[in-house]
Amino acid sequence: MTRSTETAPARLTEDVYPSRKKAQPEVLTRQDPVVHSEWSPASPLTREQSDFYEKNGYLFLENFFQEEELAMFQQAARTLQDVARGDSSVEVIREPGNEEVRSVFAVHNRNEIFKKLPEHPRLRSIIDYLLGGPTYIHQSRINYKPGFSGKEFYWHSDFETWHVEDGMPRMRALSCSIALEDNYPFNGPLMVVPGSHKKFISCVGETPEDHYKDSLRKQEYGVPDQESLTSLVREGGIDTPVGKAGSIVLFDCNIMHGSNSNITPMPRSNVFIVFNSKENQVREPYSGQKPRPEFIATRQGL
């Protein structure tokens, strides 16, 4: 059963999470549910898993995909990476300081395997449960973090950017990260701050025009101030949900997360699929600027 949420147009256009508008950062209380369905024995997650996600803002599911499925994902990711090395399209993002492929966006439109992936029955049932109904793909990408040279992703809340730069009204979205290689504590894995999803850090600094051209390589706006981040970490700590290839991490759109550089020989690449509720579709950016391109934030055909 889906929990009642306010979706009236007036509520969705109201900016209840203002950011990059004031000279000083603010910490705002989350105004949206975390789990948008009532748990029952028929739910696709156990009560313990559902409660863990509600409390911590993420859920790690080891060995989620079978070996045959994983092998297809790995081959598709390698093919996309090989093509991307000679691809100058905007969907291909390079590492800061060199031409190594950092990310490839809109992979669900570039590859048939990744086009089918979001409809995986077990994954779809969990997503629909957590977000309380039908969803669409807001964004998809593969982040490549090769051995020795993979760069960091600084601390941030995805929702802060999706709200300010894409016009996502409320916190009713999540990311699914699929490990294509084994993730270790030392090869630049995803780091999350448990419980941080229940607070919104309002950032400072006016967003430059076409900010995405720089932020996808190295983000400098929409990142938390050190004092707020320190407070979140002191309260919730830092978790590194790591495991074998084929495992997944589901994490709330507002959880504070990041990853270190990878200076080990072990590569780390992950598929990210962002699911957003169809009742939470993006509108005009709350920054007042033009929307980011379609390959970053889906608008067409919804």
RAQUI-V477086 format. One record per pair of residues at least 6 apart in sequence whose ideal C-beta (glycine too) atoms are under 8 Angstrom apart, sorted by the first residue. I is the first residue (numbers start at 1). J is the second residue. Records with the same first field share a line. If there is no record, write none. Layout:
BEGIN
I->J, J
END
This chain:
BEGIN
1->37, 38, 40
2->36, 37, 38, 132, 133
3->33, 35, 36, 37, 38, 132
5->32, 33, 36, 132, 170, 172, 279
7->279, 280
11->169
12->169, 170, 280, 283
13->169, 283
15->286
16->31, 170
17->28, 31, 159, 160, 163, 171, 200, 202, 286
18->202, 286
19->160, 163, 164, 200, 201, 202, 203, 222, 286
20->164, 202, 203, 204, 205, 206, 207, 221, 222, 287
21->202
22->202, 204
23->204
24->204
25->201, 202, 203, 204, 224, 225, 227, 228
26->201, 202
27->199, 200, 201, 202, 228, 231
28->199, 200, 201, 202
29->198, 199, 200
30->171, 197, 198, 199, 200, 254
31->170, 171
32->170, 171, 172
33->132, 172
34->53, 54, 57, 171, 197, 198, 252
35->50, 53, 54, 129, 130
36->130, 131, 132, 133, 172, 277
37->43, 128, 129, 130, 132
39->45, 47, 50
43->50, 129
44->122, 125, 126, 129
45->53, 59, 126, 129, 130
49->59
50->129
52->59
53->59, 130, 250, 252
55->194, 195
56->192, 194, 195, 236, 239
57->192, 194, 195, 196, 197, 198, 251, 252, 254, 255
58->192, 194, 239, 241, 249, 250, 251, 252, 255
59->249, 250, 251
60->241, 243, 247, 248, 249
61->247, 248, 249, 250
62->243, 244, 247
63->243, 244, 246, 247
64->122, 123, 178, 246, 247, 248
65->73, 178, 246, 248
66->246
67->246
69->246
70->180, 245, 246
72->113
73->113, 114, 117, 178, 180, 271
74->180, 245
76->111, 113, 114
77->142, 144, 180, 269, 271
79->111
80->104, 107, 110, 111, 142
81->101, 104, 142, 144, 269
84->92, 101, 104
85->101
90->293, 295
91->104, 105, 106, 110, 295
92->101, 103, 104, 105
93->101, 102, 103, 104, 105, 216, 217
94->100, 101, 102, 217
95->101, 102, 149, 150, 151, 217
96->102, 151, 217, 218
98->149
100->144, 146, 149
101->144
102->143, 144, 151, 216, 217
103->141, 142, 143, 144, 216
104->110, 141, 142, 144
105->139, 140, 141, 216, 295, 296
106->139, 140, 141, 294, 295
107->114, 140, 141, 142, 271
108->114, 115, 117, 118, 137, 140, 273
109->115, 140, 295
114->140, 271
117->123, 178, 271, 273
118->124, 137, 140, 273, 275
123->176, 248
126->250
127->135, 174, 176, 250, 275
128->134, 135
130->174, 250
131->172, 173, 174, 275, 276, 277
132->172, 277
133->277, 278, 279
134->277, 278
135->275, 276, 277, 278
136->275, 276, 278, 281, 298, 302
137->273, 274, 275, 276, 298
138->162, 166, 168, 173, 274, 275, 276, 282, 297, 298
139->272, 273, 274, 296, 297, 298
140->271, 272, 273, 274
141->271, 272
142->180, 269, 270, 271, 272
143->153, 269, 270, 272
144->150, 267, 269
145->151, 187, 188, 259, 262, 267, 268, 269
146->262, 267
147->187, 262, 264, 265, 266, 267
148->262, 263, 264, 265
149->262
150->188, 261, 262, 267, 268
151->218, 261
152->188, 258, 259, 260, 261
153->219, 258, 259
154->218, 219, 223, 258
155->223, 224, 229, 256, 257, 258
156->219, 222, 223, 224, 256, 257, 258
157->196, 200, 201, 224, 253, 254, 255, 256, 257
158->173, 175, 253, 254, 257, 274
159->168, 171, 173, 200, 253, 254
160->200, 201, 203, 222, 254
161->215, 219, 222
162->168, 173, 253, 282, 297
163->169, 286
164->207, 222, 285, 286, 287
165->207, 211, 212, 222, 285, 287, 289, 291, 292, 297
166->282, 285, 291, 292, 296, 297
167->282, 283, 284, 285, 286, 291
168->253, 276, 280, 282, 297
169->280, 282, 283
170->280
171->197, 252, 253, 254
172->253, 276, 277, 279, 280
173->253, 274, 275, 276, 277, 280
174->250, 251, 252, 253, 274, 275
175->250, 251, 253, 272, 273, 274, 275
176->248, 249, 250, 272, 273, 274, 275
177->190, 248, 249, 250, 251, 270, 271, 272
178->246, 247, 248, 270, 271, 272, 273
179->243, 244, 245, 246, 247, 248, 249, 268, 270
180->245, 269, 270, 271
181->245, 266, 267, 268, 269
182->243, 244, 245, 266
183->189, 190, 242, 243, 245, 247, 268, 270
184->242, 264, 266
185->240, 242
186->264, 266
187->262, 264, 266, 267, 268
188->259, 260, 261, 262, 264, 268
189->240, 241, 242, 259, 268
190->240, 241, 249, 251, 257, 259, 270
191->238, 239, 240, 257, 258, 259, 260
192->238, 239, 240, 241, 249, 251, 255, 256, 257
193->229, 232, 233, 236, 237, 238, 239, 255, 256, 257
194->236, 237, 239
195->232, 235, 236
196->232, 236, 254, 255, 256
197->252, 253, 254, 255, 256
198->254
199->232
200->254
201->224, 225, 228, 229, 232, 256
203->221, 222, 223, 224, 225
204->225
205->220, 221, 222
206->221
207->221, 222, 287, 289
208->214, 221
209->289, 290
211->221
212->292, 293, 296
214->220
215->221, 222
216->296
224->232, 256
229->256
232->256
241->249
251->257
253->274
262->268
276->282
278->302
281->302
282->291, 297, 298, 299
284->291
285->291, 292
291->297, 299
294->300
END
